Structures are given as C-alpha cells and as structure tokens.
Amino acid sequence: MRMKDAIGTLQLNRKKDQQAYTLCSPWSEGVTDGPDAVPLPEYPRPQMIRGNWQCLNGWWNYCILPAGVESETEVMNRPDGRILVPFSPETARSGVKRVLQPGETLWYGRKIDPVDLPDGYRLILHFGAVDERCTVYWNGRKVGSHQNGYLPFSFDVTDYLSQGENELKLAVKDDTDQGTACRGKQTLSPAGMFYQGQSGIWQTAWMEKVPSVSLRSMKITPLPDEQKVRLQLKLHGLGEPDSSDPSLSGLKVQVILEGRTYTFHAKKNLRITLPVKELRLWSPENPFLYPLEIQAGDDKVSSYFAMRSFGTGVTPAGQPCLTLNGSPYFFNGVLDQGYWPESLMTAPADEAMIFDITEMKKLSFNTIRKHLKIEPARWYYHCDRLGMVVWQDMVNGGGPLNKLLVTYMPTVLPVVGSHLKDDHYKLLSRSSKKSRDQFEKDTLRMIRLLYNSPCIGLWTLFNEGWGQFDSLRITERIKAEDPTRPVDHASGWFDQNGGDILSVHNYYSALRAKQDKQGRPCVLTEYGGCDCLISDHVMSETTYGYRHYEPEEFAEAVHSLIGECRSLREEGLAGAIYTQLSDIEEETNGLLTWDRKVCKLDIS
C-alpha cells in the first residue's frame, strides 16, 4: 500500500482560501450568448420523438428572495437580472454566478408567445431536471410541484392558456447538503471529492403539442433468445384501463418495425410482442439500433431499441463472470461524473457529451460508470448509438455524511468497510424515514426512466455507504421492477452479501480478484485515481487525488494499472472501472483535464 498517498487523501493539512483559476471548455469559448441564444437546442427525448415541439432554453428573468419571502411579483416586475436556461445560477454560463442558499427561493419567469393549439390537442410543459424542488405557475395559477433534482417531469397546461401572451414562472428551493434529498457530490463547501452545489433548471425546458389521445409512455423489452421484442404502451385519453370508449371505438395503434406495419385496437394499456426478423445483437463493438415508429390515432412517435441482454454466468474456466448477449464479457470501464468548468452538471453543448464518450472509446474503454448523477436523455442516446455500456448509479442522499467512516477510513483501511450492517440508520445518515421512503420511490422512478436505454447494463444502488440502508430489500424491489439487468447493491464496501456482484474499490493495495463465498463475479468498481496536475488546466492551487504522478510518468502508470486488470481476468476479475474520465474542480485524477483540452495519456 502507498501509505503516504493514502494519508494524503484525508487532507489533514489542507490550506484554506487558495487562489482559483477560471477554466472553460472549447464548446463555450467564443460563445457570446446574445439575446437570442438557445443553448442545447436539440430534441431532448430521442426515444420518444414528436415533431410539434418548442425549446424553452434561453434567457429568462430571475430573482432570489431571502428565507420567509414568498412573493413572486418581483421576478417579472423587478428581477435581479436574466439567467440563461438551462444553466444553473452557480455557473458562469448562466450569467449569474451566485450560489442559492438553503431557505432562499429562486424564481424564474418568462413570457410565452401566443400558442396556436389545434382543436383536440393538449399542450404539455416539460422540464428535464430542476434542482431540487419546485412549483410551476402558468398565468399566475399553480400548475403543480415536483421534488427530485435529477428526474424529468411534465404538466398539462392546456387549461391554463390565455388567448394572447402567456406567463410562465417557477419557484425553486434547494438545501444541497444541508438537507436529505438526492444530491450526489454537491456541497455548499466544495473541497476534494465534493463539488460546488448547484440549483434550479439544469436540463432542457420545452413544450410539445399532443393529440388528446396520445402515447403517454412505453416500455421496451428486447427478447433476443426468442428473436422478439415486447412493447408495453400506455395511452392517455382513453378512459379507464382496458375499457372501450364508444366515441373512440375505431381508434387503432400502428407499429412499424423492419418495414412491416402491425395494427392493433387501441387500449389504455396495450401489451404486444413482435418478431424481429433480422437479429443483430447490440454491443460496444456493433451498436446496432432498430428504428421503431408508433402511431396512436393522430399521435406519431419515433423511437428505437436494441437487441441485447446483460447478466451473470460462468466462464469456460469455471469463474463467475458478467455476460453480454449470453457470453462472458469483460467490462473495461471508466468512472464519469459529468461536470464541466463553466456549466457544472450541464454539458455546454450536445457535442461536448459526444466528445467524452468518443474519447473514452478511443482509449479502449467499453463501459462508463455514471457516478451519482442522472444525465439528460440525449447522453444515453449517444451511448446507445456510439456503443458504450453504462453502469448507472442511483443519486445518493440522506443527512450529512460521516466522511471519516464511509469515505476516508475504508479507502485507507479496507477492513473498516467489511462488516458494518446497513440497518444502522443514524450511523449511515438515514435517520429520516421520510428520506428513506423518498429514496426508494426515486430509485424506481430512475429505473423506469432509463429502462428502455439499450446501453444501461447494471444498476448501482449505494456507493461507499453514502446514505445506505436496507440494501438487500431494496435490491429485491429493483429486481422486481427490472429483472433484465444485474444490480450492484453496495459499491465499494458495506457489502451485505447480496446483489449480483462483489463490488470492490481499491486505490492503494495491490490489485486482485477476490473470490466470493456467494459465487458472485468480482468487479473493481473503482481503482486508479492517478493524480496528475497539468499546468494552465487546473482550477486551483489545491489538488486532490489518490496517487500523485508527474505528467511524464502518468501514462505509464495508468497503462500499467489497466494492464494489471486485464491480467486478472484469468483469476476471475469480471470488470474494472478506472477513476476517472476528467478532472473536476480540485480533483486532478482524470484522464482528461477538466476543460477537456488535454488528454493526459497523450503526454509523452
């Protein structure tokens, strides 16, 4: 063990108030964000595309009101200024650069041009994500509320429309790490592996016009062994489940797949299984997607799916393994937290998301562990079409972490994380039953949201004990919701002898493939973390990482670690996740610098 590096992660002699430097990725350099700016204008939901939509990204009015002041009149009459949606006010791209504090209310407001809504159509307002809880008002009337800063939501605003110009407002509150809601790495005191908290709208806001009878949702399950695909469609506007509305008795649902049209009588819940004539299995090496068209009455939706399966099995040598399409497959991955210097959790452009994925493929990674964050739907779409497996984390929450117990000590002394049971709610920051219940609901919502994404290959429930509780029981709920994917119930430590893999984090000891008494495949779900500072591409004088290397040493060190993992396949290692894709704030253990301008593996 490199004890000096291990002790260094504790930051015992951390200096305060270090000088910070401004960084910017190439996708924001030279961008002026003029009065007509519309960042991230692409259609935000690639698996459910309709033609009649409007992007609401751009300049909105905003004001931040102190605790106890709830009046929204100031946002339109005397705003603090303008904010560029969908960038959080804490970011440079937003034009605000102000941190929302617990108790404060962030108000958004904008005018909506007169809406020409055809007879028999509804206007649906969508938000990709608003951190953390918000209330939406249309023309001064409350439309609805939402909680969870990482999941999308929508409201039907048809009944609130005016003939002329309309007015849209949002009231947002966010406690960041002073509350119990899902927050990932966000904190009001950023340092080391914890980053600047953010708030408000951080994914695309948009509207679409849909027929009164429309496709509300769909669940797509590929059945490659049977050469079939199962579709579960839910229609809105047909009355009670499975009943027939006489006025709609002639309504048909048509599905177009591989050039063939299949026709069905419309029902609120429609479950159908279709043959896939030309079987082409999806993989990172061959990411083939099947186009899918669905028409329910006048509602036309374009989608896609892939034929593939993820699971566990045994290698020819008798070692437990993970599988892709029924065969042993080594998941060579990289940890990705999806942060950007000028825009934090919001990618500055669609091309920026594509860049990260393609750069990792160039470096021979076939898997990305999406760490403690849920990305916009377009990010998963790019993984689907480019061929990148995603291991998706649930976003952690709960009370303030006992960092010494759940983060630093198990990292330095792995035995600390070997035996703790996760029914110690107070010890693991889950004293609040309301918080526990909400986390379970949000976990299932995340799985339903991403279920159709071909790239998702594994769910991670808890990371390093952060807010961990009742993981075996919740894993059963996940398996009932989605029996098609493996689950990592406790990534790193506090293993409860459940889930589908033995999940190990190892930054300092010699890498090895542990043999599991339960027969689960062993996966290094975090390793590496090599720290390398590249001058002029760092945020501050204070840096954080696990093993420090000079630029000329870095590539050799990383390739050596990756080579060790490959050699451990013969001993039963089923996958490995290198930490991490890019530097973030003080962390300088990325393969790319935080501004994405330097790939450290290219430095000789």
VENJOWO-V774150 format. One record per residue. RES is the residue in one small letter. SS is DSSP state (2 for helix, 1 for strand, 0 for the rest). Layout:
RES,SS
RES,SS
//
This chain:
m,0
r,0
m,2
k,2
d,2
a,2
i,2
g,2
t,0
l,0
q,0
l,0
n,0
r,0
k,0
k,0
d,0
q,0
q,0
a,1
y,0
t,0
l,0
c,0
s,0
p,0
w,0
s,0
e,0
g,0
v,0
t,0
d,0
g,0
p,0
d,0
a,0
v,0
p,0
l,0
p,0
e,0
y,0
p,0
r,0
p,0
q,0
m,0
i,1
r,0
g,0
n,0
w,1
q,1
c,1
l,0
n,0
g,1
w,1
w,1
n,1
y,1
c,1
i,1
l,1
p,0
a,0
g,0
v,0
e,0
s,0
e,0
t,0
e,2
v,2
m,2
n,2
r,0
p,0
d,0
g,1
r,1
i,1
l,1
v,1
p,0
f,0
s,0
p,0
e,0
t,0
a,0
r,0
s,0
g,0
v,0
k,0
r,0
v,0
l,0
q,0
p,0
g,0
e,0
t,1
l,1
w,1
y,1
g,1
r,1
k,1
i,1
d,0
p,0
v,0
d,0
l,0
p,0
d,0
g,0
y,1
r,1
l,1
i,1
l,1
h,1
f,1
g,0
a,0
v,1
d,1
e,0
r,1
c,1
t,1
v,1
y,1
w,1
n,0
g,0
r,1
k,1
v,1
g,1
s,1
h,1
q,1
n,0
g,0
y,0
l,0
p,0
f,1
s,1
f,1
d,1
v,0
t,2
d,2
y,2
l,0
s,0
q,0
g,0
e,0
n,1
e,1
l,1
k,1
l,1
a,1
v,1
k,1
d,0
d,0
t,2
d,2
q,2
g,0
t,0
a,0
c,0
r,0
g,0
k,0
q,1
t,1
l,0
s,0
p,0
a,1
g,0
m,0
f,1
y,1
q,1
g,0
q,0
s,0
g,1
i,1
w,0
q,0
t,0
a,1
w,1
m,1
e,1
k,1
v,1
p,1
s,0
v,0
s,1
l,1
r,1
s,1
m,1
k,1
i,1
t,1
p,1
l,1
p,2
d,2
e,2
q,0
k,1
v,1
r,1
l,1
q,1
l,1
k,1
l,1
h,1
g,0
l,0
g,0
e,0
p,0
d,0
s,0
s,0
d,0
p,2
s,2
l,2
s,0
g,0
l,0
k,1
v,1
q,1
v,1
i,1
l,1
e,0
g,0
r,1
t,1
y,1
t,1
f,1
h,1
a,0
k,0
k,0
n,1
l,1
r,1
i,1
t,1
l,1
p,1
v,0
k,0
e,0
l,0
r,0
l,1
w,0
s,1
p,0
e,0
n,1
p,0
f,0
l,0
y,1
p,1
l,1
e,1
i,1
q,1
a,1
g,0
d,0
d,1
k,1
v,1
s,1
s,1
y,1
f,1
a,0
m,1
r,0
s,0
f,1
g,1
t,1
g,1
v,1
t,0
p,0
a,0
g,0
q,0
p,1
c,1
l,1
t,1
l,1
n,0
g,0
s,1
p,1
y,0
f,0
f,1
n,1
g,1
v,1
l,1
d,1
q,0
g,0
y,0
w,1
p,0
e,0
s,0
l,1
m,0
t,0
a,0
p,0
a,0
d,2
e,2
a,2
m,2
i,2
f,2
d,2
i,2
t,2
e,2
m,2
k,2
k,2
l,0
s,0
f,0
n,0
t,1
i,1
r,1
k,1
h,0
l,0
k,0
i,0
e,0
p,0
a,2
r,2
w,2
y,2
y,2
h,2
c,2
d,2
r,2
l,2
g,0
m,0
v,1
v,1
w,1
q,1
d,1
m,0
v,0
n,0
g,0
g,0
g,0
p,0
l,0
n,0
k,2
l,2
l,2
v,2
t,2
y,2
m,2
p,2
t,2
v,2
l,0
p,2
v,2
v,2
g,2
s,0
h,0
l,0
k,0
d,0
d,0
h,0
y,0
k,0
l,0
l,0
s,0
r,0
s,0
s,0
k,2
k,2
s,2
r,2
d,2
q,2
f,2
e,2
k,2
d,2
t,2
l,2
r,2
m,2
i,2
r,2
l,2
l,2
y,0
n,0
s,0
p,0
c,0
i,1
g,1
l,1
w,1
t,1
l,0
f,0
n,1
e,0
g,0
w,0
g,0
q,0
f,0
d,0
s,2
l,2
r,2
i,2
t,2
e,2
r,2
i,2
k,2
a,2
e,2
d,0
p,0
t,0
r,0
p,1
v,1
d,1
h,0
a,0
s,1
g,0
w,0
f,0
d,0
q,0
n,0
g,0
g,0
d,0
i,1
l,1
s,1
v,1
h,1
n,1
y,0
y,0
s,0
a,0
l,0
r,0
a,0
k,0
q,0
d,0
k,0
q,0
g,0
r,0
p,1
c,1
v,1
l,1
t,1
e,1
y,1
g,1
g,0
c,1
d,1
c,0
l,0
i,0
s,0
d,0
h,0
v,0
m,0
s,1
e,0
t,0
t,0
y,1
g,0
y,0
r,1
h,1
y,0
e,0
p,2
e,2
e,2
f,2
a,2
e,2
a,2
v,2
h,2
s,2
l,2
i,2
g,2
e,2
c,2
r,2
s,2
l,2
r,2
e,2
e,2
g,0
l,1
a,1
g,1
a,1
i,1
y,1
t,1
q,0
l,0
s,1
d,0
i,1
e,0
e,0
e,1
t,0
n,0
g,0
l,0
l,1
t,0
w,0
d,0
r,0
k,0
v,0
c,1
k,2
l,2
d,2
i,0
s,0
//
